[in-house]
Amino acid sequence: MASSWERLVSVTLGSNNATLSSGTFTAKKYLRIVFFGYKSGGSGDSKLRWNGDTGSNYARRQNTSSGSDTTGTSQSHHDNMVGDGGSSHFFATADVINVAGREKLVIIEAVNSATGAGNAPTTRESVVKWVNTADQITSCELSISGGDTYNTGSTITVWGADDQGSTTTAKDKSSITNVPDGTRYEEVDTRKIFHKRTQTGSGGGDLWVEKGNTFSASALRGFFSGGAASGSRNEIEYITIQTTANATDFGDLIDSREGSGACADATRCLDGHGNSIEYWTATTLGNATDFGDLSASRSPQGGGLADTTRGVFAGGNTTIDYVTIQTTGNATDFGDLQGGYSQTSACADATRGIIGGGWTGAYVDSIDYITIQSAGNAQDFGNLSAGKYALSACSDATRGVFTGGHTGSEINVIEYITIQTLGNTTDFGDLIASNTKHANCADSTRGVSAGGGGAENRIEYFTIQTTGNSTDFGDLVVGREVTGGCAA
């Protein structure tokens, strides 16, 4: 029985050529070779060779459209493999038993057709052999003569597999590369079925998703910067949001800071505190770099939010600032909040920014909103379930979620809004425990909350579109409070 199939090589012509070659690939006991292409219209026929062998080592039996068999022996190639000469397109598969020390037996099925409904396709069925017993097949080549060529876009793809069992170990799925999305993998021992998927984002790459499980196309990293634990901290830690695990050290901020507002676009993260902004690239471990200055000093715990190009800092005073995330420089005044909220929270969808809760000498229950690309003062959105400060927020494409906070004591409440619909929050569920002064981040499906009052090290998560309580994710490297949080 063959182990899981893997794509060994795929070559597509970038210009017309009389040769369509796979190049060299890894030898496998079983091969399936797929040919697809267009012929330009000359009189030549396609010839198939293995490993560049031009000796008289080929034999074949074939028929066209179920006609009489023809044979060829002691040939220097397999001839007429994908149909007759002339302008046409073709599709063919070759199944090969590729055993060292044995003649190579091949079954080839091909369809060939001129364009248009007035031309019925022709079929060509061939059984062929290559009598070389010294080598396994590690390359194949279609060539054409008579002034004909294979047109741009013609493709050859080779798949391979070995036996599974005691003599040959099937590859673990994590070691399989260079296969397209949707490739199916079945575990030998559990019979579980997985499909290969690709995630984008700083934490992205190839992964195998078990059949029936949900899949997020984004694999963003979540970042937690600065904070306080026996004094101000400068560490930056990160997680991959879709993978539950402990956080990992990323690098350091330029200076220790607590109460930051953080935001990010697809690749760059910003941390704004006091009157300074620092930045780092999400995919590259390392320390932060100076970005510029805020228009006015803000602390403690202002909020940060962003769309795809613009980062916004709000809270810590009444001023709202903005920057273009990919352009270092000082922030520009955007407008004003409805009040001078400190220890507030912020989130955004693609166009609208949300700032909720805070402290002005009293607990704030109001939610403000802005249009991120249109400078101006914030407007009233609605209200939280209670006045609170030191809460945190995050969002997906449509929903904003507020977690925890302080209403006179720490609370565990999670509540949410629909960002494009003005109104008050709705109950979502509960955090694992009451928490305040924590940081949130999110990708397209999952929200994450980390750290908190008393230098908490707990990380927890929830699915933004599914109301309910949060679940344990892992731990921070360093437990801390009033840290910045963002995702990219």
C-alpha positions as CSV (number, residue, x, y, z in Angstrom):
1,M,0.0,0.0,0.0
2,A,1.4,3.4,-0.9
3,S,2.1,6.0,1.8
4,S,0.7,9.5,1.4
5,W,1.4,11.0,-2.0
6,E,3.5,14.1,-2.2
7,R,4.1,16.5,-5.0
8,L,7.7,16.1,-6.1
9,V,8.0,18.8,-8.8
10,S,5.8,21.0,-11.0
11,V,7.1,22.9,-14.0
12,T,5.1,25.3,-16.2
13,L,6.5,26.7,-19.4
14,G,7.0,30.5,-19.4
15,S,7.4,30.6,-23.2
16,N,6.8,28.3,-26.2
17,N,9.3,25.4,-26.2
18,A,9.7,22.1,-28.0
19,T,10.6,20.4,-24.7
20,L,8.5,20.0,-21.6
21,S,10.8,18.6,-18.9
22,S,10.3,17.9,-15.2
23,G,13.9,18.4,-14.2
24,T,15.2,16.0,-11.5
25,F,13.0,14.8,-8.7
26,T,13.3,12.4,-5.8
27,A,13.0,8.7,-6.7
28,K,9.8,7.1,-5.4
29,K,8.4,3.5,-5.9
30,Y,5.1,4.9,-7.2
31,L,4.8,7.8,-9.6
32,R,1.9,9.7,-11.1
33,I,2.8,12.2,-13.7
34,V,0.3,14.7,-15.1
35,F,0.8,16.4,-18.4
36,F,-1.4,19.3,-19.5
37,G,-0.7,21.7,-22.4
38,Y,-1.2,23.2,-25.8
39,K,0.5,22.4,-29.1
40,S,1.2,25.2,-31.5
41,G,0.1,23.4,-34.7
42,G,3.0,21.8,-36.4
43,S,3.1,18.2,-37.6
44,G,5.3,16.7,-34.8
45,D,4.2,14.1,-32.3
46,S,5.2,14.0,-28.6
47,K,8.0,11.7,-27.5
48,L,8.4,10.6,-23.9
49,R,11.8,9.7,-22.3
50,W,12.9,8.8,-18.8
51,N,16.2,10.1,-17.3
52,G,17.3,11.5,-20.7
53,D,17.8,7.9,-22.1
54,T,18.0,8.0,-25.9
55,G,18.9,4.3,-26.3
56,S,16.7,1.6,-27.8
57,N,15.2,0.8,-24.4
58,Y,11.5,1.5,-24.9
59,A,8.5,-0.6,-25.9
60,R,4.8,0.2,-26.1
61,R,1.3,-1.0,-27.0
62,Q,-1.4,1.6,-27.6
63,N,-4.7,2.4,-29.3
64,T,-6.5,5.6,-30.4
65,S,-10.2,6.1,-29.5
66,S,-10.6,2.4,-28.8
67,G,-9.3,1.4,-32.2
68,S,-6.9,-1.4,-33.0
69,D,-3.7,-1.8,-31.0
70,T,-0.4,-0.8,-32.5
71,T,3.0,-1.8,-31.0
72,G,6.5,-0.5,-31.1
73,T,9.6,-2.2,-29.8
74,S,13.3,-1.4,-29.2
75,Q,12.5,2.3,-29.6
76,S,14.5,5.3,-28.5
77,H,11.4,6.9,-26.8
78,H,7.7,6.3,-26.2
79,D,6.1,7.8,-29.2
80,N,2.7,9.5,-29.8
81,M,2.0,9.7,-26.1
82,V,-0.4,12.6,-26.1
83,G,-2.0,12.4,-29.5
84,D,-1.3,13.3,-33.1
85,G,0.3,16.4,-34.5
86,G,-1.6,19.6,-35.2
87,S,-3.0,22.5,-33.1
88,S,-4.6,21.0,-30.0
89,H,-4.6,20.8,-26.3
90,F,-4.0,17.7,-24.3
91,F,-4.3,16.2,-20.9
92,A,-2.5,12.9,-19.9
93,T,-1.6,10.9,-16.8
94,A,1.1,8.3,-16.5
95,D,1.1,5.8,-13.6
96,V,4.5,4.2,-13.1
97,I,5.8,1.4,-11.0
98,N,9.3,2.6,-10.4
99,V,11.2,-0.3,-8.7
100,A,15.0,-0.4,-8.8
101,G,16.3,-3.6,-10.5
102,R,13.1,-4.1,-12.5
103,E,11.8,-2.9,-15.8
104,K,9.6,0.2,-15.4
105,L,6.0,-0.5,-16.3
106,V,3.7,2.5,-17.2
107,I,0.0,3.0,-17.9
108,I,-0.7,6.2,-19.9
109,E,-4.1,7.7,-20.6
110,A,-4.5,10.8,-22.7
111,V,-7.2,13.0,-24.2
112,N,-6.4,15.3,-27.1
113,S,-8.7,17.8,-28.9
114,A,-8.8,20.7,-31.2
115,T,-10.9,23.6,-29.9
116,G,-14.6,24.0,-30.5
117,A,-17.8,21.9,-30.0
118,G,-17.4,20.6,-33.6
119,N,-14.3,18.6,-32.6
120,A,-14.9,15.5,-30.5
121,P,-11.9,14.7,-28.3
122,T,-9.7,11.7,-29.1
123,T,-8.3,9.3,-26.5
124,R,-5.0,7.5,-26.5
125,E,-4.4,4.5,-24.2
126,S,-0.9,3.2,-23.9
127,V,0.9,0.5,-21.8
128,V,4.7,1.0,-22.1
129,K,7.9,-0.1,-20.5
130,W,11.4,1.2,-20.0
131,V,13.8,-1.7,-19.7
132,N,16.4,0.0,-17.7
133,T,17.0,-2.0,-14.5
134,A,19.9,-0.1,-13.1
135,D,18.2,3.1,-12.1
136,Q,14.9,4.4,-10.8
137,I,13.2,7.1,-12.7
138,T,14.2,10.6,-11.5
139,S,13.3,12.8,-14.5
140,C,10.9,12.7,-17.5
141,E,10.7,14.7,-20.6
142,L,8.2,15.3,-23.4
143,S,9.7,16.6,-26.7
144,I,8.1,17.4,-30.0
145,S,9.6,17.7,-33.5
146,G,8.3,18.8,-36.9
147,G,8.4,22.5,-36.1
148,D,5.8,22.1,-33.4
149,T,6.1,23.5,-29.8
150,Y,4.4,23.3,-26.5
151,N,2.8,26.7,-25.8
152,T,3.3,28.9,-22.7
153,G,1.4,27.5,-19.7
154,S,1.9,23.8,-20.6
155,T,2.6,22.0,-17.4
156,I,4.2,18.8,-16.1
157,T,3.6,17.7,-12.4
158,V,5.1,14.7,-10.7
159,W,3.6,13.0,-7.6
160,G,5.3,10.2,-5.7
161,A,4.9,7.7,-2.9
162,D,6.7,4.8,-1.3
163,D,5.4,1.7,0.5
164,Q,4.2,2.2,4.1
165,G,5.0,-0.4,6.6
166,S,8.1,-1.9,8.3
167,T,10.5,-1.5,5.3
168,T,9.6,2.1,4.5
169,T,8.4,4.7,7.0
170,A,5.5,6.9,5.8
171,K,6.4,10.6,6.1
172,D,4.9,12.5,9.0
173,K,2.6,15.3,7.6
174,S,4.7,18.0,9.3
175,S,7.7,17.1,7.1
176,I,5.7,17.2,3.8
177,T,6.3,20.4,1.8
178,N,5.7,21.7,-1.7
179,V,2.1,20.5,-1.9
180,P,-0.9,22.6,-2.9
181,D,-3.7,23.6,-0.6
182,G,-6.4,20.9,-0.2
183,T,-3.9,18.0,-0.3
184,R,-5.3,15.1,1.7
185,Y,-3.3,13.2,4.3
186,E,-4.5,10.2,6.2
187,E,-2.7,9.0,9.4
188,V,-1.8,5.4,9.2
189,D,-2.4,4.5,12.8
190,T,-5.4,6.7,13.7
191,R,-7.0,6.9,10.2
192,K,-7.6,10.6,10.9
193,I,-7.8,12.7,7.7
194,F,-6.1,16.1,7.4
195,H,-6.0,18.7,4.6
196,K,-3.2,21.1,3.9
197,R,-4.0,24.8,4.3
198,T,-1.9,27.9,4.1
199,Q,-2.1,30.8,6.6
200,T,-1.0,34.3,6.0
201,G,0.3,36.8,8.5
202,S,3.5,37.0,10.7
203,G,2.7,33.6,12.2
204,G,1.6,32.0,9.0
205,G,2.8,29.1,6.9
206,D,1.7,25.6,6.0
207,L,-0.4,23.6,8.4
208,W,-2.5,20.4,8.3
209,V,-6.1,20.9,9.5
210,E,-8.0,17.8,10.7
211,K,-11.2,17.2,8.8
212,G,-14.2,18.8,10.5
213,N,-12.1,21.4,12.3
214,T,-12.4,25.2,11.7
215,F,-9.6,27.0,10.0
216,S,-8.6,30.7,10.1
217,A,-6.8,32.0,7.0
218,S,-4.8,34.4,9.0
219,A,-2.1,33.4,11.5
220,L,-1.2,36.6,13.1
221,R,1.1,37.1,16.0
222,G,-0.1,38.8,19.1
223,F,2.3,41.1,20.9
224,F,2.5,42.3,24.5
225,S,4.9,45.2,25.1
226,G,6.2,46.8,28.3
227,G,4.1,46.9,31.4
228,A,4.7,46.8,35.2
229,A,6.0,44.1,37.5
230,S,8.1,45.3,40.4
231,G,8.8,48.4,38.3
232,S,8.4,49.2,34.6
233,R,9.3,46.6,32.0
234,N,10.7,46.8,28.5
235,E,10.1,43.2,27.2
236,I,8.1,42.4,24.1
237,E,6.6,39.0,24.0
238,Y,4.6,37.3,21.3
239,I,2.2,34.4,20.6
240,T,0.7,32.9,17.5
241,I,-3.0,33.7,18.1
242,Q,-4.4,30.5,16.6
243,T,-2.0,28.2,18.6
244,T,-2.4,27.9,22.3
245,A,0.9,27.9,24.1
246,N,3.1,30.1,26.3
247,A,4.4,33.4,25.0
248,T,7.9,33.7,23.6
249,D,10.5,36.5,24.0
250,F,10.5,38.8,20.9
251,G,12.9,41.6,21.9
252,D,12.9,44.8,24.0
253,L,11.5,48.3,23.8
254,I,14.0,51.1,23.8
255,D,12.9,52.1,27.3
256,S,10.9,50.5,30.1
257,R,7.3,51.7,30.1
258,E,3.9,51.0,31.5
259,G,0.4,52.0,30.3
260,S,1.1,51.9,26.6
261,G,-1.4,52.1,23.7
262,A,-0.4,49.7,20.9
263,C,-1.6,49.2,17.4
264,A,-0.4,47.6,14.1
265,D,-1.0,47.2,10.4
266,A,-0.2,43.9,8.6
267,T,3.5,44.0,9.2
268,R,4.5,46.8,11.7
269,C,3.6,47.2,15.3
270,L,3.6,50.6,17.2
271,D,3.8,51.2,21.0
272,G,2.9,54.7,22.1
273,H,3.6,55.9,25.7
274,G,4.3,59.3,27.3
275,N,5.1,61.3,24.2
276,S,7.2,58.7,22.3
277,I,6.3,56.0,19.8
278,E,8.4,52.9,19.1
279,Y,8.0,50.3,16.4
280,W,9.1,46.8,15.4
281,T,8.5,44.5,12.4
282,A,6.1,41.6,13.3
283,T,8.0,38.9,11.4
284,T,11.5,39.7,12.6
285,L,12.6,39.0,16.2
286,G,14.5,42.0,17.7
287,N,14.3,45.2,19.6
288,A,12.0,48.2,18.9
289,T,13.2,51.3,17.1
290,D,12.3,54.9,17.5
291,F,9.3,56.0,15.3
292,G,8.6,59.6,16.4
293,D,6.7,61.5,19.1
294,L,3.1,61.9,20.1
295,S,1.7,65.4,19.9
296,A,1.1,65.5,23.6
297,S,2.2,63.2,26.5
298,R,-0.4,60.7,27.5
299,S,-0.4,58.2,30.4
300,P,-1.6,56.0,32.0
301,Q,-2.9,53.4,29.6
302,G,-4.2,55.2,26.6
303,G,-5.7,53.1,23.8
304,G,-4.3,52.2,20.4
305,L,-6.2,51.3,17.2
306,A,-5.6,51.0,13.5
307,D,-6.9,50.3,10.0
308,T,-4.6,49.0,7.2
309,T,-2.6,52.2,7.0
310,R,-3.3,54.6,9.9
311,G,-2.5,54.1,13.6
312,V,-4.5,56.1,16.2
313,F,-3.6,56.8,19.9
314,A,-6.3,58.0,22.2
315,G,-6.8,58.5,26.0
316,G,-4.5,59.6,28.7
317,N,-5.8,63.1,27.9
318,T,-8.4,64.4,25.5
319,T,-6.2,64.5,22.5
320,I,-6.4,61.9,19.7
321,D,-3.3,61.5,17.6
322,Y,-2.6,59.6,14.3
323,V,0.3,58.4,12.3
324,T,0.8,56.6,9.0
325,I,2.2,53.3,10.3
326,Q,4.7,52.7,7.5
327,T,6.1,56.2,7.6
328,T,8.2,57.1,10.7
329,G,7.7,60.6,12.1
330,N,5.8,62.5,14.7
331,A,2.1,62.1,15.2
332,T,-0.5,64.6,14.0
333,D,-3.5,65.9,15.9
334,F,-6.7,64.1,14.9
335,G,-9.3,65.7,17.2
336,D,-10.5,65.2,20.7
337,L,-12.3,62.6,22.8
338,Q,-15.6,63.5,24.5
339,G,-13.6,63.4,27.8
340,G,-10.1,63.2,29.1
341,Y,-10.2,59.4,29.7
342,S,-7.2,57.6,31.2
343,Q,-6.9,53.8,31.5
344,T,-9.3,53.5,28.5
345,S,-9.6,50.8,25.8
346,A,-9.7,50.9,22.0
347,C,-10.4,48.7,19.0
348,A,-11.5,49.1,15.3
349,D,-12.9,47.5,12.2
350,A,-11.8,48.5,8.7
351,T,-13.1,52.1,8.9
352,R,-14.3,52.9,12.5
353,G,-12.3,53.3,15.7
354,I,-13.9,52.7,19.1
355,I,-12.7,54.0,22.5
356,G,-14.5,52.7,25.5
357,G,-14.5,53.3,29.3
358,G,-11.8,55.0,31.4
359,W,-11.3,57.3,34.3
360,T,-11.9,61.0,34.6
361,G,-12.1,61.2,38.4
362,A,-15.1,59.0,38.0
363,Y,-15.8,55.7,36.3
364,V,-16.6,56.2,32.6
365,D,-19.3,54.1,30.9
366,S,-19.4,56.0,27.6
367,I,-18.1,54.6,24.2
368,D,-16.7,57.1,21.7
369,Y,-16.2,56.5,18.0
370,I,-14.2,58.0,15.1
371,T,-13.9,57.4,11.4
372,I,-10.2,56.5,11.1
373,Q,-9.5,58.2,7.8
374,S,-11.4,61.4,8.6
375,A,-9.8,63.6,11.3
376,G,-12.3,65.1,13.7
377,N,-13.7,64.9,17.2
378,A,-15.0,61.6,18.6
379,Q,-18.8,61.1,18.7
380,D,-21.0,59.2,21.1
381,F,-21.5,55.5,20.3
382,G,-23.4,54.2,23.3
383,N,-22.6,52.8,26.7
384,L,-20.8,50.0,28.5
385,S,-22.8,47.9,31.0
386,A,-21.2,49.9,33.8
387,G,-18.7,52.7,34.3
388,K,-15.2,51.1,34.4
389,Y,-11.5,51.8,33.8
390,A,-8.4,49.6,33.2
391,L,-10.4,47.4,30.8
392,S,-9.2,46.2,27.5
393,A,-10.7,45.7,24.0
394,C,-10.1,43.9,20.7
395,S,-12.1,43.3,17.5
396,D,-12.6,41.2,14.4
397,A,-14.0,42.6,11.1
398,T,-17.4,43.4,12.7
399,R,-17.5,43.0,16.4
400,G,-15.7,44.8,19.2
401,V,-15.2,43.1,22.6
402,F,-14.5,44.7,26.0
403,T,-13.0,42.6,28.8
404,G,-12.6,43.0,32.5
405,G,-11.9,46.3,34.1
406,H,-12.5,48.0,37.5
407,T,-15.8,49.3,38.7
408,G,-14.8,49.7,42.4
409,S,-13.4,46.2,42.3
410,E,-12.0,44.0,39.5
411,I,-14.6,42.3,37.3
412,N,-14.6,39.4,34.9
413,V,-17.3,40.7,32.5
414,I,-16.9,40.3,28.7
415,E,-19.3,42.4,26.6
416,Y,-19.5,43.3,22.9
417,I,-20.8,45.7,20.3
418,T,-21.3,45.6,16.5
419,I,-18.9,48.3,15.5
420,Q,-21.0,49.7,12.6
421,T,-24.2,49.8,14.7
422,L,-24.5,52.6,17.4
423,G,-25.8,51.3,20.7
424,N,-25.0,49.8,24.1
425,T,-22.9,46.7,24.8
426,T,-24.4,43.2,25.1
427,D,-23.2,40.5,27.5
428,F,-20.7,38.1,25.9
429,G,-19.5,35.9,28.8
430,D,-16.9,35.9,31.5
431,L,-13.1,35.9,31.8
432,I,-11.5,32.9,33.7
433,A,-11.1,35.3,36.6
434,S,-11.7,38.9,37.4
435,N,-9.0,41.0,35.8
436,T,-7.9,44.6,35.2
437,K,-5.0,46.4,33.6
438,H,-4.6,43.6,31.0
439,A,-3.9,43.7,27.2
440,N,-5.9,42.4,24.4
441,C,-5.2,41.5,20.7
442,A,-7.1,39.6,18.0
443,D,-6.9,38.1,14.6
444,S,-9.9,37.5,12.2
445,T,-11.6,35.0,14.6
446,R,-10.0,34.9,18.0
447,G,-9.5,37.4,20.8
448,V,-6.7,37.0,23.4
449,S,-6.3,38.7,26.8
450,A,-3.0,38.6,28.6
451,G,-1.5,39.8,31.9
452,G,-3.4,42.0,34.3
453,G,-3.6,43.4,37.9
454,G,-1.0,42.1,40.3
455,A,1.4,41.2,37.5
456,E,-0.8,38.4,36.3
457,N,0.9,36.0,33.8
458,R,-2.3,34.3,32.5
459,I,-3.2,34.4,28.8
460,E,-6.8,33.4,27.8
461,Y,-8.8,33.5,24.6
462,F,-12.3,33.5,23.1
463,T,-13.9,33.2,19.7
464,I,-15.1,36.7,18.9
465,Q,-18.2,35.7,17.0
466,T,-19.3,33.0,19.5
467,T,-20.5,34.3,22.9
468,G,-19.3,32.4,25.9
469,N,-16.6,32.3,28.6
470,S,-12.9,32.6,27.8
471,T,-10.5,29.5,27.8
472,D,-6.9,29.2,29.1
473,F,-4.3,29.9,26.3
474,G,-1.0,29.7,28.2
475,D,1.3,32.1,30.2
476,L,3.4,35.1,29.6
477,V,7.2,34.8,30.1
478,V,7.0,37.7,32.6
479,G,3.7,38.3,34.4
480,R,2.8,42.0,34.3
481,E,0.1,44.6,34.2
482,V,-0.7,47.8,32.1
483,T,1.0,46.3,29.1
484,G,0.4,47.2,25.4
485,G,-1.3,44.7,23.1
486,C,-1.6,44.4,19.3
487,A,-1.5,41.8,16.5
488,A,0.1,41.7,13.1
